[in-house]
């Protein structure tokens, strides 16, 4: 399993490099923008194959695994689109 995971990570790294290269060529954007955008896009693919996503799909009712995975993807995309500025901020109620 470790070897498979290593190959998967290498594959994602190569996808990210190729996408960053294409984005840089097409947009003429300077660094770090193309790499950052590529990393964010590829991170969504990585999340789909994560242990947490597999657990979520496995815990879904027998007729709902696709919906569970789609919900996981939608939630991840929303968090990515909205940015991480508000992630983990403690409110006065949660700080105590």
Secondary structure, 3 states (H helix, E strand, C coil): CHHHHHHHHHHHHHHHHHHHHHHHHHHCCCCCHHHHHHHHHHHHHHHHCCHHHHHHHHCCCCCCHHHHHHHHHHHHHHHHHHCCCCCCCCCHHHHC
